[in-house]
Amino acid sequence: MKLYPESAVLQLEFDKIKILLTAHCSGDYAKNKAGQLRIHTKKEFIELELQQSHEYKLLLQHGQYFPNDYILNIAREIKLLGIPGSTLSGEEFLLVRKLAESMEKIFRWFDNERRVAYPALAKVIEETYYEKLIAELIDDVLDETGNVKDNASPDLQKIRMSLYRKRNELRRAFEKVIARLNKAGYAADIDESFSNGRRVVAVFSEHKRQVKGILHGESDSRKTAFIEPEETIELNNEVFTLENDERKEVQRILKALTAQLSVYSSLLQTYYSVIGEYDFIKGKAKLALDINGNYPNVIDKAHIELKDAYHPLLYLYNKRSSKPTIPVTITLNEKQRILVISGPNAGGKTVTMKTIGLNQMMMQSGLLVPVNPVSQMGIFKQLFIHIGDTQSIEFELSTYSSHLLHMKYFIENANGKTLFFIDELGSGSDPNLGGAFAEVIMEELSRKHACGIVTTHYLNLKVMANRTIGIINGAMAFDEVNLQPLYKLLIGKPGSSYTFSIAERIGLPKQLIVRARQLVDEDHFRLDKLLNRTEQDQQQLDKDKKELNKLLHENEKLKKEMETALNKEKHLQQVEILRHQNKITEDRIAEMKETERKLKQIVLEWRKTENKEEVMKQVQNLLFKKKDQVITNKLAKKIESKYKEVNGNIVVGAKVKMKKNHQVGEVKEIRGKRAVVQIGLLPMSVEMNDLVLVEEKIVSEK
């Protein structure tokens, strides 16, 4: 992306984003890439970078492991490996082996399922392969500490065996010498030491002439002398020679190993780049988690459709301070290319502009941005910005002259792939003349199909935006009562500067405010006041709308709670009916079991007794009594549905019900304690105590 001026990176604070990203990277490769982060214009490249960051972010969010634990800064060692005649040390070979081991883990991690689930991350290793021979060659020569193994070559094995034997001989010889010197009282507290790689014994300086051998030196205090006894000189010579042979053979083996692995220097360089790429992607994912970055929809045209966009640095600052951050929602497209933002100072106009610009630069750099994922972000090839006082002392240019020079560059170079930001367009000159030039500049930028944001206090620009196709108004909301900016962008209408309102609220003398109003053009004053009133009305409407939505939400909640309560009550009733039915069923089962028990008893009696007729009577009573009871119960329910019991004396002509069989009849005659009751066609004599006075129920219509 082409930036103008060069300080655009600083003005939009993209350099601070690069610093944050660098802090999340571990190795030199990723840190260097973060520090030199480029802004791209190819859709395929941008989408790949965004997708990689998004996939790694998902891994971090779900706590899944990715095998890039070892980030190694071994660019020098790999470069040395490719130089003919060079030799790597054992420690350096261990670093190379660690790099190969890390690549093996990464290739193992990407099984078939993960290659499908994380295609963008898998693309990093798409053009390379894992060579297991690298680790095998190193393992054949070196142990886990980086020392050359004894069996690395036959000569080395022979040398080390000889060295082992000679060192044992030397040790035994020294033990004899030290024992002799201790017995003579010549040996100092330090029994033995080494000087220039040769084994020596420490003796008191006054006895050094009594010990035959080579004097290697004395201590700083001159009290101890270090002597190589003559008995061990030859053995020391042999050990020294063997150690020198060992060093030469080890160096020869390492040089040969370096030559063997030199053919893989380019492959190891690729491994180093792959590890660095994953380190860089991990850094981008961590930054995205910090700023709540998401993957927007990327389209290959000049288009901005941001929903709930945050300024990442402001978001981080407010998060640390536990303060809310107000998001921005904005759309710039072919029909509305330029947004003119007006409103009071310190209301958030410049922050809004920087939010759009910084998020655009981040997205085209492959960084996830703090916007709603449904947002659409186009690709721009140029980004122009002019913010603040940019007067040039070197060229003796005034603020306005510098401003016009920037505008000249904008007009000459803008096109349909340009995104521009101008803070306080036309400022620094006479309002009428500056406003006229500002209109011309905006018309020209619109004619060239450039997209951008302009902030202003000029009334004529607000009017122009309202009547010019492709240019729209926007206002930063302001709380006039408390004189506080709301940092909320309102699209579609201009904003008031609240000049007189602010002056009144801060207590400026009334006569000065009245005088200032008199000096202002009446139409201008009325229009600013209208904008002021319109904005406050809009805020009140928004407030009422929120309150209405809140009430609707509460009503919906109450409705759901009532439905839940009704469903619960209905459920309880159903449970109670089932419980009652179960109780009836249980009683019937109990009765049937009792009847079964009695029948078994009767069968036993049948077999034992000779009076079979008596047993048959018992069976008949048991079975038919049960049947009569069922019939009686049915009759009782039928009578209860038609008649109701009443209080009173039983007299001739009254309706009565028999308590035992629930039959209803009419009293025809009373004879002392008995009564004659007509039931159907048959008269029956019944005890008065077995009768209940009843009357027919009256069935009313609904």
C-alpha positions as CSV (number, residue, x, y, z in Angstrom):
1,M,0.0,0.0,0.0
2,K,1.2,3.5,-0.9
3,L,1.2,5.8,2.1
4,Y,1.2,9.6,2.1
5,P,2.9,11.2,3.9
6,E,5.6,8.8,5.2
7,S,4.5,9.7,8.7
8,A,1.1,8.2,8.1
9,V,2.3,5.1,10.1
10,L,3.0,7.3,13.1
11,Q,-0.1,9.5,12.7
12,L,-2.4,6.5,12.7
13,E,-0.2,4.8,15.4
14,F,0.4,1.7,13.3
15,D,4.0,1.7,14.8
16,K,2.5,1.0,18.2
17,I,0.6,-2.0,16.9
18,K,3.9,-3.3,15.5
19,I,5.5,-2.9,18.9
20,L,2.7,-4.8,20.6
21,L,2.9,-7.6,18.0
22,T,6.7,-7.8,18.4
23,A,6.3,-8.3,22.2
24,H,4.2,-11.4,21.5
25,C,6.8,-13.0,19.3
26,S,9.6,-15.2,20.8
27,G,12.3,-15.7,18.1
28,D,14.4,-13.2,16.1
29,Y,12.7,-14.3,12.8
30,A,9.2,-13.4,14.0
31,K,10.3,-10.2,15.8
32,N,12.0,-9.0,12.6
33,K,9.0,-9.8,10.6
34,A,6.7,-8.0,13.1
35,G,9.0,-4.9,13.1
36,Q,8.9,-4.7,9.3
37,L,5.2,-5.5,8.9
38,R,4.0,-4.6,5.4
39,I,0.6,-3.5,4.3
40,H,-0.5,-5.6,1.3
41,T,-2.9,-5.1,-1.5
42,K,-3.4,-8.6,-2.9
43,K,-6.6,-10.2,-1.7
44,E,-5.3,-13.8,-1.7
45,F,-2.3,-12.9,0.4
46,I,-4.3,-10.8,2.9
47,E,-7.0,-13.6,3.3
48,L,-4.3,-16.3,3.9
49,E,-2.7,-14.2,6.6
50,L,-6.0,-13.4,8.2
51,Q,-7.1,-17.0,8.1
52,Q,-3.9,-18.2,9.6
53,S,-4.2,-15.8,12.5
54,H,-7.9,-16.8,12.9
55,E,-7.1,-20.5,13.0
56,Y,-4.3,-20.1,15.6
57,K,-6.6,-17.8,17.6
58,L,-9.1,-20.7,17.7
59,L,-6.4,-23.0,19.0
60,L,-5.6,-20.6,21.8
61,Q,-9.2,-20.1,22.7
62,H,-9.9,-23.8,22.9
63,G,-6.7,-24.6,24.8
64,Q,-5.4,-26.9,22.0
65,Y,-1.7,-27.6,21.8
66,F,0.4,-26.7,18.8
67,P,4.0,-28.0,18.8
68,N,6.1,-24.8,18.3
69,D,7.5,-24.7,21.9
70,Y,11.1,-24.4,20.8
71,I,11.8,-21.1,19.1
72,L,15.5,-21.2,18.1
73,N,17.7,-18.3,16.9
74,I,20.1,-20.4,14.8
75,A,20.2,-18.4,11.6
76,R,24.0,-18.1,12.0
77,E,24.5,-21.8,12.6
78,I,22.4,-22.8,9.5
79,K,24.3,-20.2,7.4
80,L,27.7,-21.7,8.7
81,L,26.5,-25.1,7.7
82,G,26.2,-24.1,4.1
83,I,29.8,-22.7,3.9
84,P,32.3,-25.3,2.6
85,G,35.1,-26.2,5.0
86,S,33.2,-24.9,8.1
87,T,32.8,-26.9,11.3
88,L,29.9,-26.8,13.8
89,S,30.5,-27.6,17.4
90,G,28.6,-30.3,19.3
91,E,26.3,-27.7,21.0
92,E,25.5,-26.2,17.6
93,F,24.6,-29.6,16.2
94,L,22.2,-30.1,19.1
95,L,20.4,-26.9,18.1
96,V,20.1,-28.1,14.5
97,R,18.8,-31.4,15.9
98,K,16.2,-29.6,18.0
99,L,15.1,-27.7,14.9
100,A,14.6,-31.0,13.0
101,E,12.8,-32.5,16.1
102,S,10.4,-29.5,16.1
103,M,9.6,-30.0,12.5
104,E,8.9,-33.7,13.1
105,K,6.4,-32.7,15.8
106,I,4.7,-30.2,13.5
107,F,4.4,-32.8,10.6
108,R,3.0,-35.3,13.1
109,W,0.5,-32.8,14.5
110,F,-1.0,-32.2,11.0
111,D,-2.8,-35.4,10.5
112,N,-5.5,-35.7,7.8
113,E,-8.3,-34.2,10.1
114,R,-6.2,-31.2,11.2
115,R,-5.1,-30.5,7.6
116,V,-8.8,-30.2,6.8
117,A,-9.7,-28.2,10.0
118,Y,-6.7,-25.8,9.7
119,P,-6.0,-25.5,6.0
120,A,-4.3,-22.1,6.3
121,L,-1.9,-23.2,9.0
122,A,-1.1,-26.4,7.0
123,K,-0.2,-24.2,4.0
124,V,2.9,-23.1,5.8
125,I,4.5,-26.6,5.5
126,E,2.9,-27.3,2.1
127,E,6.1,-26.7,0.1
128,T,8.5,-28.7,2.4
129,Y,8.9,-32.2,3.9
130,Y,10.4,-33.8,6.9
131,E,13.9,-35.4,6.5
132,K,14.5,-37.9,9.3
133,L,18.1,-38.5,8.2
134,I,19.2,-35.2,9.7
135,A,18.5,-36.3,13.3
136,E,19.8,-39.8,12.6
137,L,23.2,-38.5,11.3
138,I,23.6,-36.3,14.4
139,D,22.5,-39.1,16.8
140,D,25.1,-41.5,15.2
141,V,27.9,-39.1,16.2
142,L,26.7,-37.1,19.3
143,D,25.1,-38.0,22.6
144,E,22.3,-36.0,24.3
145,T,24.8,-33.6,25.8
146,G,26.5,-32.8,22.5
147,N,29.7,-34.8,23.1
148,V,31.1,-37.0,20.4
149,K,30.4,-40.7,21.1
150,D,33.2,-43.2,21.6
151,N,32.0,-45.3,18.7
152,A,31.8,-42.3,16.3
153,S,35.0,-43.7,14.6
154,P,37.3,-46.7,15.2
155,D,40.3,-44.4,15.8
156,L,38.4,-42.4,18.4
157,Q,37.4,-45.5,20.2
158,K,41.0,-46.8,20.2
159,I,42.4,-43.4,21.4
160,R,39.9,-43.2,24.3
161,M,40.5,-46.7,25.4
162,S,44.3,-46.0,25.5
163,L,43.6,-42.7,27.3
164,Y,41.4,-44.5,29.9
165,R,44.2,-46.9,30.7
166,K,47.0,-44.3,30.8
167,R,44.9,-42.1,33.1
168,N,44.4,-45.0,35.5
169,E,48.2,-45.7,35.5
170,L,48.9,-42.0,36.1
171,R,46.3,-41.9,38.9
172,R,47.9,-44.9,40.7
173,A,51.4,-43.4,40.3
174,F,50.3,-40.1,41.8
175,E,48.7,-41.9,44.7
176,K,52.0,-43.5,45.5
177,V,53.9,-40.2,45.2
178,I,51.3,-38.3,47.4
179,A,51.4,-41.1,50.0
180,R,55.2,-40.8,50.1
181,L,55.2,-37.0,50.3
182,N,52.5,-37.0,53.0
183,K,54.6,-39.4,55.0
184,A,57.6,-37.1,54.7
185,G,55.5,-34.1,55.5
186,Y,56.2,-32.3,52.3
187,A,52.7,-32.3,50.8
188,A,50.6,-29.2,51.2
189,D,46.9,-29.2,52.0
190,I,46.2,-29.3,48.3
191,D,47.3,-32.9,47.4
192,E,47.3,-32.4,43.6
193,S,46.3,-30.1,40.8
194,F,46.7,-29.5,37.1
195,S,49.0,-27.0,35.3
196,N,48.8,-26.6,31.5
197,G,46.8,-29.8,31.3
198,R,49.5,-31.8,33.2
199,R,49.0,-33.4,36.6
200,V,51.1,-31.8,39.4
201,V,51.5,-32.2,43.2
202,A,51.4,-29.3,45.7
203,V,54.3,-29.2,48.2
204,F,55.5,-26.7,50.7
205,S,57.9,-24.3,49.1
206,E,60.7,-25.0,51.6
207,H,60.7,-28.7,50.6
208,K,60.5,-28.2,46.8
209,R,64.1,-29.1,46.3
210,Q,63.6,-32.4,48.1
211,V,61.0,-33.5,45.4
212,K,62.5,-34.5,42.1
213,G,60.5,-33.4,39.1
214,I,59.5,-30.3,37.0
215,L,58.6,-27.1,38.8
216,H,55.4,-25.6,37.2
217,G,55.0,-22.6,39.5
218,E,54.1,-21.3,42.9
219,S,51.0,-19.9,44.6
220,D,50.5,-16.2,45.1
221,S,51.6,-16.4,48.7
222,R,54.8,-18.3,47.7
223,K,54.1,-20.9,50.3
224,T,53.1,-23.7,47.9
225,A,55.0,-25.0,44.9
226,F,53.5,-27.1,42.1
227,I,55.8,-29.9,41.0
228,E,55.3,-32.6,38.4
229,P,57.1,-35.7,40.0
230,E,59.7,-37.4,37.8
231,E,57.8,-40.7,38.3
232,T,54.8,-39.3,36.3
233,I,56.5,-37.2,33.6
234,E,56.5,-40.0,31.0
235,L,52.9,-40.9,31.8
236,N,51.8,-37.2,31.7
237,N,53.5,-37.0,28.3
238,E,51.6,-40.0,27.0
239,V,48.2,-38.7,28.4
240,F,48.9,-35.3,26.9
241,T,49.7,-36.8,23.5
242,L,46.6,-39.0,23.6
243,E,44.3,-36.0,24.6
244,N,45.7,-34.1,21.7
245,D,45.0,-37.0,19.4
246,E,41.5,-37.2,20.8
247,R,40.9,-33.5,20.1
248,K,42.1,-33.8,16.5
249,E,39.9,-36.9,15.9
250,V,36.8,-35.2,17.4
251,Q,37.4,-32.1,15.2
252,R,37.8,-34.4,12.2
253,I,34.5,-36.2,13.0
254,L,32.6,-32.9,13.5
255,K,34.0,-31.5,10.3
256,A,32.9,-34.6,8.4
257,L,29.4,-34.4,10.0
258,T,29.2,-30.7,8.9
259,A,30.0,-31.8,5.4
260,Q,27.4,-34.5,5.5
261,L,24.7,-32.1,6.7
262,S,25.7,-29.3,4.4
263,V,23.5,-30.8,1.7
264,Y,20.5,-30.1,3.9
265,S,21.4,-26.5,4.6
266,S,18.7,-25.1,2.4
267,L,16.1,-27.5,3.9
268,L,17.1,-26.5,7.4
269,Q,16.8,-22.8,6.3
270,T,13.2,-23.7,5.3
271,Y,12.7,-25.4,8.6
272,Y,13.9,-22.2,10.4
273,S,11.5,-20.1,8.3
274,V,8.6,-22.4,9.1
275,I,9.2,-22.3,12.8
276,G,9.5,-18.6,12.6
277,E,6.3,-18.3,10.6
278,Y,4.4,-20.2,13.2
279,D,5.9,-18.0,15.9
280,F,4.8,-14.9,14.0
281,I,1.3,-16.3,13.5
282,K,1.1,-17.2,17.2
283,G,2.1,-13.6,18.0
284,K,-0.7,-12.2,15.7
285,A,-3.3,-14.6,17.4
286,K,-2.2,-13.4,20.9
287,L,-2.5,-9.8,19.8
288,A,-6.0,-10.5,18.5
289,L,-7.1,-12.0,21.8
290,D,-5.8,-8.8,23.6
291,I,-7.8,-6.4,21.3
292,N,-10.8,-8.7,20.6
293,G,-9.7,-9.0,17.0
294,N,-11.9,-10.8,14.5
295,Y,-11.8,-12.0,10.9
296,P,-14.0,-9.7,8.8
297,N,-15.3,-10.4,5.3
298,V,-12.6,-9.2,2.7
299,I,-13.8,-7.9,-0.7
300,D,-11.5,-6.8,-3.5
301,K,-12.9,-3.3,-4.1
302,A,-13.0,0.1,-2.4
303,H,-15.6,-0.6,0.3
304,I,-15.9,-0.1,4.0
305,E,-18.8,-1.5,6.0
306,L,-17.7,-1.7,9.7
307,K,-20.0,-2.8,12.5
308,D,-18.9,-2.1,16.1
309,A,-15.4,-1.1,15.2
310,Y,-13.0,-0.2,18.1
311,H,-9.7,1.7,18.1
312,P,-7.4,-1.2,19.3
313,L,-5.1,1.0,21.3
314,L,-8.0,2.9,23.0
315,Y,-9.7,-0.5,23.6
316,L,-6.6,-1.8,25.4
317,Y,-6.2,1.4,27.4
318,N,-9.9,1.4,28.5
319,K,-9.7,-2.3,29.3
320,R,-6.8,-1.7,31.7
321,S,-8.7,1.1,33.3
322,S,-12.0,-0.8,33.4
323,K,-13.7,1.8,31.2
324,P,-16.2,1.1,28.3
325,T,-15.2,1.9,24.7
326,I,-17.8,3.2,22.3
327,P,-17.7,1.3,19.0
328,V,-18.1,2.9,15.5
329,T,-20.5,1.7,12.8
330,I,-19.9,3.2,9.4
331,T,-20.4,2.4,5.7
332,L,-18.5,3.9,2.8
333,N,-19.2,2.7,-0.7
334,E,-19.8,3.8,-4.3
335,K,-23.0,5.6,-3.3
336,Q,-21.7,7.3,-0.2
337,R,-17.9,7.7,-0.7
338,I,-17.1,10.6,1.6
339,L,-18.3,11.1,5.2
340,V,-18.2,14.7,6.7
341,I,-18.1,14.4,10.5
342,S,-19.0,17.5,12.5
343,G,-19.6,18.2,16.2
344,P,-18.0,19.9,19.2
345,N,-14.2,19.7,19.9
346,A,-13.0,16.7,22.0
347,G,-16.1,14.8,20.8
348,G,-14.3,12.0,19.2
349,K,-14.1,13.1,15.5
350,T,-10.4,12.5,15.1
351,V,-10.5,9.2,17.1
352,T,-13.3,7.9,14.8
353,M,-11.2,8.8,11.8
354,K,-8.1,7.1,13.2
355,T,-10.2,4.0,14.2
356,I,-11.2,3.5,10.5
357,G,-7.7,4.2,9.2
358,L,-5.8,2.0,11.7
359,N,-8.2,-0.9,11.3
360,Q,-7.8,-0.7,7.5
361,M,-4.0,-0.8,7.8
362,M,-4.1,-3.7,10.3
363,M,-6.4,-5.8,8.1
364,Q,-4.3,-5.3,5.0
365,S,-1.3,-6.4,7.1
366,G,-3.0,-9.7,7.9
367,L,-3.9,-8.7,11.5
368,L,-7.3,-9.5,12.9
369,V,-9.2,-6.3,13.7
370,P,-11.5,-5.4,16.6
371,V,-14.8,-5.3,14.6
372,N,-17.9,-7.4,14.4
373,P,-17.1,-10.5,12.2
374,V,-20.0,-9.6,9.9
375,S,-18.2,-6.4,8.8
376,Q,-17.0,-6.1,5.2
377,M,-13.6,-4.5,4.5
378,G,-12.4,-3.7,1.0
379,I,-8.8,-3.3,-0.2
380,F,-7.3,0.1,-0.9
381,K,-4.0,0.7,-2.8
382,Q,-3.4,4.2,-1.4
383,L,-3.9,5.8,2.0
384,F,-3.6,9.5,2.4
385,I,-3.9,11.3,5.7
386,H,-3.7,14.9,6.9
387,I,-4.2,15.4,10.6
388,G,-3.2,18.4,12.8
389,D,-0.9,21.3,12.4
390,T,1.7,20.3,9.7
391,Q,3.3,23.7,9.0
392,S,6.9,23.5,7.7
393,I,9.5,25.7,9.3
394,E,12.2,24.4,6.8
395,F,10.2,25.7,3.8
396,E,8.7,28.7,5.7
397,L,5.2,27.5,5.1
398,S,2.2,28.6,7.2
399,T,-0.3,26.1,8.5
400,Y,-2.7,26.8,5.7
401,S,0.0,26.7,3.0
402,S,1.1,23.3,4.3
403,H,-2.5,22.3,4.3
404,L,-3.0,23.3,0.7
405,L,0.2,21.4,-0.4
406,H,-1.2,18.2,1.1
407,M,-4.5,18.8,-0.6
408,K,-2.7,19.4,-3.9
409,Y,-1.1,16.0,-3.6
410,F,-4.4,14.4,-2.6
411,I,-6.2,15.8,-5.7
412,E,-3.4,14.9,-8.1
413,N,-2.9,11.3,-7.0
414,A,-6.3,10.2,-5.7
415,N,-8.3,7.5,-7.5
416,G,-11.0,4.9,-7.0
417,K,-8.6,2.8,-4.8
418,T,-7.7,5.7,-2.5
419,L,-8.7,6.0,1.2
420,F,-8.1,9.5,2.7
421,F,-8.5,11.2,6.0
422,I,-8.6,15.0,6.5
423,D,-8.9,16.5,9.9
424,E,-10.4,20.0,9.9
425,L,-10.6,20.5,6.1
426,G,-10.1,24.2,5.2
427,S,-8.9,25.3,8.6
428,G,-6.1,27.8,9.0
429,S,-7.6,30.5,6.8
430,D,-10.5,32.9,6.6
431,P,-13.7,30.8,7.2
432,N,-15.4,31.9,4.1
433,L,-12.4,31.5,1.8
434,G,-11.2,28.3,3.5
435,G,-14.7,26.9,3.4
436,A,-14.9,27.6,-0.4
437,F,-11.6,25.9,-1.1
438,A,-12.7,23.0,1.1
439,E,-15.9,22.5,-1.0
440,V,-13.8,22.5,-4.2
441,I,-11.4,19.9,-2.7
442,M,-14.2,17.6,-1.6
443,E,-16.0,17.9,-5.0
444,E,-12.7,16.9,-6.8
445,L,-12.0,13.9,-4.4
446,S,-15.6,12.7,-4.9
447,R,-15.3,13.1,-8.7
448,K,-12.2,10.9,-8.6
449,H,-14.2,8.2,-6.7
450,A,-11.9,8.3,-3.7
451,C,-13.3,7.2,-0.3
452,G,-12.6,9.1,2.9
453,I,-13.5,10.9,6.0
454,V,-13.4,14.6,6.6
455,T,-13.9,16.4,9.9
456,T,-15.0,20.0,10.0
457,H,-16.7,22.9,11.9
458,Y,-17.6,24.7,8.6
459,L,-21.3,25.1,8.1
460,N,-21.0,25.3,4.3
461,L,-19.4,21.8,4.2
462,K,-22.3,20.4,6.3
463,V,-24.8,22.0,3.8
464,M,-22.8,20.7,0.9
465,A,-22.7,17.1,2.2
466,N,-26.5,17.3,2.6
467,R,-27.1,18.1,-1.1
468,T,-24.2,16.4,-2.9
469,I,-24.5,12.9,-4.2
470,G,-21.7,10.6,-2.8
471,I,-21.1,12.8,0.3
472,I,-23.0,12.3,3.5
473,N,-23.1,14.0,6.9
474,G,-22.2,12.5,10.2
475,A,-22.3,13.9,13.8
476,M,-20.6,13.0,17.0
477,A,-23.3,12.9,19.7
478,F,-23.0,15.3,22.6
479,D,-24.7,15.6,26.0
480,E,-25.7,19.3,26.1
481,V,-27.0,19.1,29.7
482,N,-23.8,17.7,31.2
483,L,-21.5,19.1,28.5
484,Q,-19.9,15.7,27.9
485,P,-19.1,14.0,24.6
486,L,-20.9,10.7,24.0
487,Y,-18.3,9.5,21.5
488,K,-21.1,8.0,19.3
489,L,-21.2,8.6,15.6
490,L,-24.6,9.4,14.1
491,I,-24.8,8.9,10.3
492,G,-27.1,11.0,8.1
493,K,-27.2,14.4,9.7
494,P,-24.7,17.2,10.6
495,G,-23.8,18.1,14.1
496,S,-23.7,21.3,16.1
497,S,-20.5,22.8,17.4
498,Y,-22.4,23.7,20.6
499,T,-20.4,27.0,20.7
500,F,-22.9,29.1,22.7
501,S,-24.2,26.2,24.8
502,I,-20.7,25.4,26.0
503,A,-20.0,29.0,26.7
504,E,-23.2,29.3,28.8
505,R,-22.6,26.1,30.7
506,I,-19.0,27.1,31.7
507,G,-20.3,30.5,33.0
508,L,-19.0,33.0,30.5
509,P,-20.5,36.4,31.1
510,K,-24.0,36.7,29.6
511,Q,-23.4,40.0,27.9
512,L,-20.4,38.6,26.0
513,I,-22.5,35.7,24.8
514,V,-25.3,38.0,23.7
515,R,-22.8,40.3,21.9
516,A,-21.3,37.3,20.1
517,R,-24.7,36.1,19.0
518,Q,-25.4,39.6,17.5
519,L,-22.2,39.4,15.5
520,V,-23.1,36.1,14.0
521,D,-25.2,35.9,10.9
522,E,-28.8,35.3,12.0
523,D,-29.3,32.4,9.5
524,H,-26.1,30.8,10.5
525,F,-27.1,31.0,14.2
526,R,-30.6,29.7,13.6
527,L,-29.2,26.7,11.6
528,D,-26.6,25.8,14.3
529,K,-29.4,26.1,16.9
530,L,-31.6,23.9,14.8
531,L,-28.8,21.3,14.5
532,N,-28.4,21.5,18.2
533,R,-32.1,21.0,18.9
534,T,-32.4,18.2,16.3
535,E,-29.5,16.3,17.9
536,Q,-31.0,16.6,21.3
537,D,-34.4,15.4,20.0
538,Q,-32.7,12.5,18.3
539,Q,-31.0,11.6,21.6
540,Q,-34.3,11.7,23.4
541,L,-35.9,9.5,20.8
542,D,-33.1,7.1,21.1
543,K,-33.5,7.1,24.9
544,D,-37.3,6.6,24.5
545,K,-36.7,3.8,22.1
546,K,-34.3,2.0,24.5
547,E,-36.9,2.4,27.3
548,L,-39.6,1.0,25.1
549,N,-37.4,-1.9,24.0
550,K,-36.7,-2.5,27.7
551,L,-40.4,-2.6,28.6
552,L,-41.1,-4.9,25.6
553,H,-38.3,-7.2,26.8
554,E,-39.7,-7.2,30.3
555,N,-43.2,-8.0,29.0
556,E,-41.9,-10.9,26.9
557,K,-40.0,-12.2,30.0
558,L,-43.2,-12.0,32.1
559,K,-45.2,-13.8,29.3
560,K,-42.6,-16.6,29.2
561,E,-42.7,-16.9,33.0
562,M,-46.5,-17.0,33.0
563,E,-46.5,-19.7,30.3
564,T,-44.0,-21.6,32.3
565,A,-46.1,-21.4,35.5
566,L,-49.3,-22.5,33.6
567,N,-47.4,-25.4,32.0
568,K,-46.1,-26.4,35.4
569,E,-49.6,-26.3,37.0
570,K,-51.0,-28.3,34.1
571,H,-48.2,-30.8,34.6
572,L,-49.0,-31.1,38.3
573,Q,-52.7,-31.7,37.6
574,Q,-51.8,-34.5,35.1
575,V,-49.4,-36.0,37.7
576,E,-52.2,-35.9,40.3
577,I,-54.7,-37.6,37.9
578,L,-52.1,-40.3,37.2
579,R,-51.4,-40.7,40.9
580,H,-55.2,-41.2,41.6
581,Q,-55.5,-43.7,38.7
582,N,-52.5,-45.6,40.0
583,K,-54.1,-45.7,43.5
584,I,-57.4,-47.2,42.1
585,T,-55.3,-49.7,40.1
586,E,-53.3,-50.6,43.2
587,D,-56.5,-51.1,45.2
588,R,-58.0,-53.4,42.5
589,I,-54.8,-55.4,42.3
590,A,-54.8,-55.8,46.1
591,E,-58.5,-57.0,46.0
592,M,-57.8,-59.5,43.3
593,K,-54.8,-60.9,45.2
594,E,-57.0,-61.2,48.3
595,T,-59.7,-63.0,46.2
596,E,-57.1,-65.3,44.8
597,R,-55.8,-66.1,48.3
598,K,-59.4,-66.9,49.5
599,L,-60.1,-69.1,46.4
600,K,-56.9,-71.1,47.1
601,Q,-58.1,-71.6,50.7
602,I,-61.5,-72.7,49.5
603,V,-59.9,-75.2,47.1
604,L,-58.0,-76.7,50.0
605,E,-61.1,-77.0,52.1
606,W,-63.0,-78.6,49.1
607,R,-60.4,-81.3,49.0
608,K,-60.5,-81.9,52.8
609,T,-64.3,-81.6,53.6
610,E,-67.2,-83.9,52.6
611,N,-69.7,-81.1,52.8
612,K,-69.2,-79.8,49.2
613,E,-72.4,-77.7,49.2
614,E,-71.1,-75.5,52.0
615,V,-67.9,-74.8,50.1
616,M,-69.9,-74.0,46.9
617,K,-71.9,-71.4,48.9
618,Q,-68.6,-69.8,50.0
619,V,-67.4,-69.6,46.4
620,Q,-70.7,-68.1,45.3
621,N,-70.7,-65.5,48.1
622,L,-67.1,-64.6,47.3
623,L,-67.6,-64.1,43.5
624,F,-71.1,-62.8,43.3
625,K,-70.7,-60.4,46.2
626,K,-67.9,-58.8,44.4
627,K,-70.0,-58.5,41.3
628,D,-72.9,-57.0,43.2
629,Q,-70.5,-54.5,44.7
630,V,-69.3,-53.4,41.3
631,I,-73.0,-53.0,40.1
632,T,-73.8,-51.1,43.3
633,N,-70.9,-48.7,42.8
634,K,-72.0,-48.0,39.2
635,L,-75.6,-47.4,40.4
636,A,-74.4,-45.1,43.2
637,K,-72.5,-42.9,40.7
638,K,-75.6,-42.7,38.5
639,I,-77.9,-41.8,41.4
640,E,-75.5,-39.2,42.7
641,S,-75.4,-37.5,39.3
642,K,-79.2,-37.2,39.3
643,Y,-80.2,-36.8,42.9
644,K,-78.8,-34.9,45.9
645,E,-79.4,-35.7,49.6
646,V,-81.4,-33.1,51.6
647,N,-82.3,-32.5,55.3
648,G,-85.8,-33.0,56.5
649,N,-88.4,-35.5,57.8
650,I,-89.4,-38.5,55.7
651,V,-93.2,-38.2,55.0
652,V,-95.6,-40.0,52.6
653,G,-95.0,-38.9,49.0
654,A,-91.3,-37.9,49.7
655,K,-88.5,-39.1,47.4
656,V,-86.0,-41.4,49.3
657,K,-82.8,-43.3,48.6
658,M,-82.0,-46.7,50.1
659,K,-78.6,-46.6,51.8
660,K,-77.6,-50.2,50.9
661,N,-78.3,-50.5,47.2
662,H,-78.7,-46.7,46.4
663,Q,-82.2,-47.3,44.7
664,V,-84.6,-44.3,44.7
665,G,-88.4,-44.6,45.3
666,E,-91.5,-42.8,46.6
667,V,-92.8,-43.3,50.2
668,K,-96.4,-44.7,50.0
669,E,-97.0,-45.6,53.7
670,I,-95.3,-45.2,57.1
671,R,-95.8,-48.0,59.7
672,G,-93.9,-47.1,62.9
673,K,-90.2,-47.6,62.3
674,R,-90.7,-48.9,58.8
675,A,-91.9,-47.4,55.5
676,V,-93.4,-48.8,52.3
677,V,-91.4,-47.5,49.4
678,Q,-92.6,-47.8,45.8
679,I,-89.5,-48.7,43.6
680,G,-90.6,-49.1,40.0
681,L,-93.6,-51.4,40.1
682,L,-92.7,-53.2,43.3
683,P,-93.5,-51.9,46.8
684,M,-90.8,-52.7,49.4
685,S,-90.9,-52.5,53.3
686,V,-87.7,-50.8,54.5
687,E,-86.3,-49.6,57.9
688,M,-86.6,-45.8,58.3
689,N,-82.9,-45.7,59.3
690,D,-81.9,-47.2,56.0
691,L,-83.6,-44.3,54.0
692,V,-82.2,-40.9,53.0
693,L,-84.4,-38.0,51.9
694,V,-83.4,-36.8,48.3
695,E,-84.5,-34.5,45.6
696,E,-83.7,-34.2,41.9
697,K,-80.7,-31.9,40.9
698,I,-81.5,-28.9,38.7
699,V,-79.3,-28.9,35.6
700,S,-78.7,-25.3,34.4
701,E,-77.7,-24.2,30.9
702,K,-74.3,-22.6,30.3
